[in-house]
Amino acid sequence: MATRTIFYVADLHGSEPVLNKTINSAKFYGVDTVVIGGDITGKLLIPIVDIGGGRYSLELYGVPTTIEASQLEETKKKIRGTGSYWTMVSRSEYDAMATNPAEVKRHFLDKMLEHLQAVYQKAEDRLRPNGVKMYVIPGNDDYVEVADFLRSRSSDVVVNFEQQVVELGDFQLAGYGKSNPTPWHTPRETSDETVGRELRQVIATADPARTILVAHAPPADTTIDKAPKLTADMKPVTGGGHVEMVSVGSAEVRKVISEFEPVAALHGHIHESPGVDTVLGQHRKKIPVMNPGSQYSSGVLQGILIRFADGKVKDYNFTTG
């Protein structure tokens, strides 16, 4: 079996610099395969209200702010750098949005898909001449409309493999982007039982000896699924001066990995738990499970360079840039 090196990332959450770095990573690291394991789009829309006289109001980082026209482009850049989106509105449009959640979502999706279209075009323009392919799945934070866009926009360069098995030379990629329930009631989370059932359907025709499983949610009770324990009002629980961490991964994802015994399983979802662990398979095989982590809001791209050979992970290197 031939050697294959991929660059794996997840949880980019719409950050302009992080998405640009992802597109440029193939050339930088000298690979021909980039894999994005979910949560591609951002979480927040920031209205910029034209209040007249060349002045604009907005809430930036939770603080009501007024800016001059000369500050507008730099402010837009800052917003995109953190993964949020901006929309220019009049006072009447803002008032209409404030009382109509459906109108907010419409603006949000318009901006999200507009930006995603630009990202796709940039990726295809830059990667096609070098024979590079980018494989993508949506995550739990990506709206259903985003998942639909990825499916409809899949090409010979940017390949959607959500709930599919696709060939990758001597290997296969199997993708699944939904997650078990979270405290935030995200667009594509579902019951853990459904996660297990759908994931088993995805891998039903896959060859475990060749399959790299990409499941956005990490397996439960591993070092890569630890997140802060939260109170009822969504604040971190602390003790002894430290934030208490708990397992929030998917028990069903863990079961599927153990039953299926893929070459490796690549995950994301939990930004603060980058690392590598193993899940013990039903035949005592140790399956590597990996999470690159995420610092998208700071414009930092975290990833993993993974070299596969002889049907297993030969070596890997975590990257930050």
Buried (B, 14 or more C-beta within 10 A) or exposed (E): BEEBBBBBBBBBBBBBBBBBBBBBBBEEBEBBBBBBBBBBBBBEBBBBBBEEEEBBBBEBEEEEBEBEEEBBEEBBEBBBBBBBBBBEBEEEBBEEBEEEEEEBBEBBBEBBBEBBEEBBEBBBEBBBEEEBBBBBBBBBBBBEBBBEBBEEBBEEBBBBBBBBBBEBEEBBBBBBBBBBBBEEEBBBBBEBEEBBEBBBEBBEEBEBEBBBBBBBBBBBEBBBBBBBBBEEEEEEEEEEEEEEBEBBBBBBBBBBBBEBBBBBBBBBBBBEBBBBBBBEBEEEBEBBBBBBBBBBBEBBBBBBBBBBBEEBBEEBEBBEE
